Amino acid sequence: MQGNENQEEKAWWLATKYVISDFATAQKISQLMLEFSKQLETSTELVHSTCSLDEWKAYKRAAARIYIEMFVYVLEPLFKKHSSLKPPDWD
Protein backbone atom coordinates (compact mmCIF):
# COMPACT_ATOMS: atom_id res chain seq x y z
CA MET A 1 0.00 0.00 0.00
CA GLN A 2 2.85 2.37 0.82
CA GLY A 3 4.12 2.18 -2.79
CA ASN A 4 0.72 3.20 -4.19
CA GLU A 5 0.52 6.15 -1.80
CA ASN A 6 3.98 7.32 -2.89
CA GLN A 7 3.00 7.01 -6.55
CA GLU A 8 -0.19 8.98 -5.94
CA GLU A 9 1.74 11.68 -4.09
CA LYS A 10 4.23 11.92 -6.94
CA ALA A 11 1.42 12.07 -9.51
CA TRP A 12 -0.31 14.85 -7.56
CA TRP A 13 2.94 16.78 -7.21
CA LEU A 14 3.65 16.51 -10.95
CA ALA A 15 0.07 17.45 -11.85
CA THR A 16 0.20 20.59 -9.72
CA LYS A 17 3.75 21.56 -10.68
CA TYR A 18 3.33 21.16 -14.42
CA VAL A 19 -0.26 22.32 -14.86
CA ILE A 20 -1.03 23.91 -18.24
CA SER A 21 -0.10 27.59 -18.21
CA ASP A 22 -1.56 28.67 -21.54
CA PHE A 23 -5.10 29.87 -20.83
CA ALA A 24 -6.57 28.97 -24.24
CA THR A 25 -5.20 25.44 -23.98
CA ALA A 26 -6.39 25.13 -20.38
CA GLN A 27 -9.85 26.30 -21.45
CA LYS A 28 -10.03 23.71 -24.23
CA ILE A 29 -8.78 20.92 -21.94
CA SER A 30 -11.35 21.93 -19.32
CA GLN A 31 -14.15 21.79 -21.89
CA LEU A 32 -12.98 18.42 -23.23
CA MET A 33 -12.65 16.88 -19.76
CA LEU A 34 -16.09 18.09 -18.69
CA GLU A 35 -17.61 16.75 -21.92
CA PHE A 36 -15.83 13.45 -21.37
CA SER A 37 -17.18 13.34 -17.84
CA LYS A 38 -20.72 13.57 -19.21
CA GLN A 39 -19.99 10.87 -21.78
CA LEU A 40 -18.56 8.62 -19.09
CA GLU A 41 -21.70 9.12 -17.01
CA THR A 42 -23.86 8.29 -20.05
CA SER A 43 -21.85 5.13 -20.64
CA THR A 44 -22.35 4.09 -17.03
CA GLU A 45 -26.11 4.58 -17.39
CA LEU A 46 -26.08 2.51 -20.58
CA VAL A 47 -24.28 -0.37 -18.89
CA HIS A 48 -26.65 -0.14 -15.92
CA SER A 49 -29.70 -0.39 -18.15
CA THR A 50 -28.46 -3.16 -20.45
CA CYS A 51 -26.05 -5.39 -18.53
CA SER A 52 -26.06 -7.65 -15.52
CA LEU A 53 -25.64 -6.23 -12.03
CA ASP A 54 -22.13 -7.68 -11.74
CA GLU A 55 -21.10 -6.19 -15.09
CA TRP A 56 -22.51 -2.82 -14.09
CA LYS A 57 -20.71 -2.86 -10.74
CA ALA A 58 -17.40 -3.72 -12.41
CA TYR A 59 -17.89 -1.05 -15.05
CA LYS A 60 -18.90 1.52 -12.44
CA ARG A 61 -15.71 0.84 -10.45
CA ALA A 62 -13.59 1.27 -13.57
CA ALA A 63 -15.42 4.45 -14.54
CA ALA A 64 -14.96 5.82 -11.02
CA ARG A 65 -11.19 5.38 -11.31
CA ILE A 66 -11.22 7.36 -14.54
CA TYR A 67 -13.29 10.11 -12.89
CA ILE A 68 -10.89 10.32 -9.97
CA GLU A 69 -7.82 10.55 -12.19
CA MET A 70 -9.44 13.17 -14.38
CA PHE A 71 -10.76 15.33 -11.55
CA VAL A 72 -7.86 15.05 -9.11
CA TYR A 73 -4.92 15.13 -11.52
CA VAL A 74 -6.25 17.23 -14.40
CA LEU A 75 -9.20 19.45 -13.51
CA GLU A 76 -8.45 20.40 -9.90
CA PRO A 77 -4.91 21.64 -10.69
CA LEU A 78 -6.20 23.34 -13.84
CA PHE A 79 -8.94 25.17 -11.94
CA LYS A 80 -6.52 26.11 -9.19
CA LYS A 81 -4.25 27.80 -11.72
CA HIS A 82 -7.08 29.21 -13.87
CA SER A 83 -9.89 29.84 -11.41
CA SER A 84 -12.06 31.57 -14.00
CA LEU A 85 -12.47 28.21 -15.76
CA LYS A 86 -14.02 26.57 -12.71
CA PRO A 87 -17.72 25.87 -13.25
CA PRO A 88 -20.01 27.67 -10.77
CA ASP A 89 -21.23 24.38 -9.27
CA TRP A 90 -17.75 22.86 -8.97
CA ASP A 91 -17.30 23.11 -5.17
C-alpha positions in Angstrom: 0.0 0.0 0.0 2.9 2.4 0.8 4.1 2.2 -2.8 0.7 3.2 -4.2 0.5 6.1 -1.8 4.0 7.3 -2.9 3.0 7.0 -6.5 -0.2 9.0 -5.9 1.7 11.7 -4.1 4.2 11.9 -6.9 1.4 12.1 -9.5 -0.3 14.9 -7.6 2.9 16.8 -7.2 3.6 16.5 -11.0 0.1 17.5 -11.9 0.2 20.6 -9.7 3.7 21.6 -10.7 3.3 21.2 -14.4 -0.3 22.3 -14.9 -1.0 23.9 -18.2 -0.1 27.6 -18.2 -1.6 28.7 -21.5 -5.1 29.9 -20.8 -6.6 29.0 -24.2 -5.2 25.4 -24.0 -6.4 25.1 -20.4 -9.8 26.3 -21.5 -10.0 23.7 -24.2 -8.8 20.9 -21.9 -11.4 21.9 -19.3 -14.1 21.8 -21.9 -13.0 18.4 -23.2 -12.6 16.9 -19.8 -16.1 18.1 -18.7 -17.6 16.7 -21.9 -15.8 13.4 -21.4 -17.2 13.3 -17.8 -20.7 13.6 -19.2 -20.0 10.9 -21.8 -18.6 8.6 -19.1 -21.7 9.1 -17.0 -23.9 8.3 -20.0 -21.8 5.1 -20.6 -22.4 4.1 -17.0 -26.1 4.6 -17.4 -26.1 2.5 -20.6 -24.3 -0.4 -18.9 -26.6 -0.1 -15.9 -29.7 -0.4 -18.1 -28.5 -3.2 -20.4 -26.1 -5.4 -18.5 -26.1 -7.7 -15.5 -25.6 -6.2 -12.0 -22.1 -7.7 -11.7 -21.1 -6.2 -15.1 -22.5 -2.8 -14.1 -20.7 -2.9 -10.7 -17.4 -3.7 -12.4 -17.9 -1.0 -15.0 -18.9 1.5 -12.4 -15.7 0.8 -10.5 -13.6 1.3 -13.6 -15.4 4.5 -14.5 -15.0 5.8 -11.0 -11.2 5.4 -11.3 -11.2 7.4 -14.5 -13.3 10.1 -12.9 -10.9 10.3 -10.0 -7.8 10.5 -12.2 -9.4 13.2 -14.4 -10.8 15.3 -11.6 -7.9 15.1 -9.1 -4.9 15.1 -11.5 -6.3 17.2 -14.4 -9.2 19.4 -13.5 -8.4 20.4 -9.9 -4.9 21.6 -10.7 -6.2 23.3 -13.8 -8.9 25.2 -11.9 -6.5 26.1 -9.2 -4.3 27.8 -11.7 -7.1 29.2 -13.9 -9.9 29.8 -11.4 -12.1 31.6 -14.0 -12.5 28.2 -15.8 -14.0 26.6 -12.7 -17.7 25.9 -13.2 -20.0 27.7 -10.8 -21.2 24.4 -9.3 -17.7 22.9 -9.0 -17.3 23.1 -5.2 
